[in-house]
Amino acid sequence: MLLSVNPGLIIWQIIIFILLLFLLKKIAWKPLLTSLHTREQGIRDSIEQAEKIKVESENLVVENKKILAEANAQSMKIISESREAAGKLREELMAKAQEDSRKLLEQAKIEIQQEKETAMADLRNEVSDLAIKAAEKIINENLDENKQKKIVNDFISQIPNN
């Protein structure tokens, strides 16, 4: 009997199943659907928000790369300008140093020439004074050649060795 089909029992099972479905539809179906729709909407919102965040982060990455490239270009420009300025300053300093050196050399040459001319004038005056004094002595004394040489040599030996 256990394996036999009872048509009355099957009908009652179908009726109970339909009543249960109807009862579930009236009582639980709307809250379940509302809960599912709410959950589905929450998931959609989360997905949309995640996509927006992804797009924003990609835009930020692109913008950061652009800013980094600009900063790199600016730093290279600043380095280049600094090198140029240092080169110009070095050239200016070298030119000024060479000009100062040239001026000092010219001034030294002028001073040396003036000192030389002064020394030559002093020497000429000394020689002329010596010659005059020697001539006076020779004229004042009528001496022979040996005496004249002796007087000149004595006079020269009296001159300081400057």
C-alpha distance (Angstrom), angle and dihedral (degrees) to the residues before:
residue distance angle dihedral
M1 . . .
L2 3.59 . .
L3 3.73 93.5 .
S4 3.73 97.5 45.1
V5 3.78 122.5 105.0
N6 3.76 115.3 -117.9
P7 3.82 110.5 -161.7
G8 3.80 94.3 -161.8
L9 3.75 92.1 54.5
I10 3.79 91.8 49.6
I11 3.80 91.6 51.6
W12 3.80 91.3 49.5
Q13 3.78 90.7 49.2
I14 3.82 90.9 50.8
I15 3.83 91.4 48.2
I16 3.82 91.9 48.5
F17 3.81 90.6 46.8
I18 3.84 91.5 51.1
L19 3.82 91.2 46.3
L20 3.78 89.6 49.2
L21 3.82 90.7 50.5
F22 3.81 90.8 48.1
L23 3.80 91.3 47.8
L24 3.83 91.8 47.7
K25 3.81 89.9 48.4
K26 3.79 92.0 53.0
I27 3.80 97.4 41.9
A28 3.84 110.7 24.5
W29 3.81 107.4 16.0
K30 3.85 97.9 78.2
P31 3.81 95.5 46.1
L32 3.81 90.2 46.6
L33 3.81 92.1 49.0
T34 3.79 91.2 44.9
S35 3.78 90.2 50.0
L36 3.81 91.3 47.3
H37 3.83 92.1 47.5
T38 3.79 90.6 47.7
R39 3.78 90.9 48.8
E40 3.82 91.4 45.8
Q41 3.81 91.5 49.5
G42 3.81 90.7 48.2
I43 3.79 90.4 51.8
R44 3.84 91.2 47.5
D45 3.80 90.7 49.3
S46 3.79 90.7 48.7
I47 3.81 91.1 49.4
E48 3.82 91.8 48.3
Q49 3.78 91.1 47.4
A50 3.81 90.7 48.0
E51 3.81 90.0 50.5
K52 3.81 90.9 49.3
I53 3.78 90.6 49.2
K54 3.80 90.0 48.0
V55 3.82 91.6 51.3
E56 3.81 91.0 46.1
S57 3.80 91.9 48.9
E58 3.81 90.9 49.1
N59 3.81 89.1 50.2
L60 3.80 89.9 49.0
V61 3.80 90.8 50.1
V62 3.81 90.6 51.3
E63 3.80 91.1 46.0
N64 3.81 91.6 47.7
K65 3.80 90.8 50.7
K66 3.80 89.6 49.8
I67 3.81 92.1 48.9
L68 3.81 90.6 47.0
A69 3.81 91.1 50.5
E70 3.82 90.7 49.4
A71 3.81 91.4 48.4
N72 3.80 90.2 49.2
A73 3.80 91.1 49.7
Q74 3.80 91.0 48.5
S75 3.78 92.4 49.2
M76 3.81 90.8 49.9
K77 3.81 89.4 49.0
I78 3.81 91.6 49.7
I79 3.80 91.2 48.3
S80 3.80 90.7 49.0
E81 3.81 92.3 48.4
S82 3.80 90.6 47.5
R83 3.80 91.3 51.9
E84 3.80 90.8 49.0
A85 3.80 91.6 48.6
A86 3.80 91.2 48.0
G87 3.81 90.5 49.6
K88 3.80 92.2 49.7
L89 3.79 91.6 46.7
R90 3.81 90.8 49.5
E91 3.81 90.8 49.9
E92 3.81 91.5 47.8
L93 3.79 91.6 48.9
M94 3.81 91.4 47.5
A95 3.81 91.2 49.1
K96 3.81 91.4 47.8
A97 3.80 91.5 47.6
Q98 3.80 91.1 49.5
E99 3.81 90.9 47.6
D100 3.81 91.4 48.8
S101 3.79 90.1 47.5
R102 3.80 91.1 49.4
K103 3.82 91.4 49.2
L104 3.81 91.9 48.6
L105 3.80 90.6 49.0
E106 3.80 91.7 49.3
Q107 3.81 90.8 47.5
A108 3.81 90.4 49.3
K109 3.82 90.9 49.2
I110 3.81 90.6 49.8
E111 3.80 91.5 48.8
I112 3.81 91.3 47.0
Q113 3.80 90.5 49.4
Q114 3.81 91.1 48.9
E115 3.81 91.4 48.2
K116 3.79 90.0 47.7
E117 3.80 91.8 50.3
T118 3.81 90.9 47.0
A119 3.81 91.0 48.7
M120 3.80 91.2 47.3
A121 3.83 90.8 50.1
D122 3.80 90.6 48.5
L123 3.79 90.2 47.4
R124 3.79 91.7 49.8
N125 3.80 90.4 49.5
E126 3.81 91.0 48.8
V127 3.79 92.9 46.7
S128 3.78 92.0 47.2
D129 3.82 90.8 47.3
L130 3.78 89.8 48.9
A131 3.76 92.3 47.4
I132 3.80 91.1 48.5
K133 3.79 92.4 48.4
A134 3.78 91.9 46.2
A135 3.79 90.6 48.0
E136 3.81 90.7 48.9
K137 3.76 91.2 52.6
I138 3.77 92.4 46.2
I139 3.77 92.6 47.2
N140 3.78 93.7 45.4
E141 3.73 91.5 51.8
N142 3.71 121.6 44.1
L143 3.68 99.7 -143.2
D144 3.71 135.8 166.1
E145 3.76 122.2 -112.5
N146 3.81 95.4 -90.3
K147 3.79 92.4 52.3
Q148 3.80 91.3 47.6
K149 3.81 90.8 52.7
K150 3.77 90.7 47.0
I151 3.82 92.0 50.8
V152 3.81 92.6 48.0
N153 3.81 91.7 46.9
D154 3.81 91.1 48.0
F155 3.80 90.5 48.5
I156 3.80 92.2 48.6
S157 3.79 91.3 48.7
Q158 3.82 89.0 54.2
I159 3.83 90.9 58.0
P160 3.81 112.4 99.2
N161 3.82 114.1 -111.0
N162 3.80 97.1 -117.0
